[in-house]
Amino acid sequence: MTTQYVSDQNPDGTIIGYSATDKIGFHGTAGTVQVALSATAAAATTAAISGATCYGFTCPQADAIRALVNALRAALITKGIAST
């Protein structure tokens, strides 16, 4: 099987989809519009975790999970897969 490239090697990059309402799918999935991540979710994931509210994890584990969620959220927004 040969590889087909989408890029036209433009130095500014390649954009797939014109707007957040264009449907795009990856790896054989049905196309969907860009997901909007709520500001409430962003605020909840930046709050400090301490005391007895670690949700069944040790507080360092809960902080690590929060940091991972924030990193994944930032990556999705940076890649344009989700918006704020």
N, C-alpha and C positions, 0 to 999 in steps of 0.2 A: 504494500500500500504506500502511496506517495503522500507527502504532507502538503497541505494547501495553506498558504498564509493569507491572513486577512489584511495585513499591513501593506501600505503603499510606500513604506520607508520614509515617510514625512518626518523631518526632525522634530516636529511638535508632537508627534505621536498619532495614534489612531483612536477614534471614538466610535463606539458601537451604540446606536440609539441616539435619537435627536433630543429627546426630552424624557422626563421622569414617567411620562405616560406611555412611552414605547415599550412594548413587551419584548423581553429577551429571555431565552432559556439556555442552560448550559448542560452539556453531557446528556442530551436526549430528553431533558425535562421540558414540560410545557412552558412557554414564555409567560412571564409575569411582569407587572410594572414595578418600578423602583419602590422599595419598602421605605416608609418614613418611620424613623425611630423617635419615640416620644421624648419630650424634654423631661417628663416625669421619670422615665427609665434612666436617663442620664444623671439626674439628680440623685436617684436612689443608689446608683453604683459608685458615686463619689463620696458618699457619707462614710465616716469612720466607723469601723466595726470594733466594739469593745464590750467589756462586761459580760453580762449573761445573755446577750443577744447575738450569739455566734451561730445560731440555727443548726445546732448539732455538730458543728465543727469546732476545732480549737480556733481561737481568734486569729492566730497567724495563718491557718488554713483558709479561714473565711476571707482574710485580707488578700491572700494569693488568688482566690477565686474572683474576688472583686476586681483585682488588677488585670486578670485574664479577660474578664468580661469587658472592661474598659478598653483593653488593647484590641480585642476582636471588634468591638463597636467602632473604634477609630479606623481600623483597617477597612471595614465595610463602607464607611463613609468616604475614606480616601479613594477607594477603588470605584466609588459611584454605585455600588450595589445597594446601598441604603442612603437615606438623607436624614437630616436632623429635623 
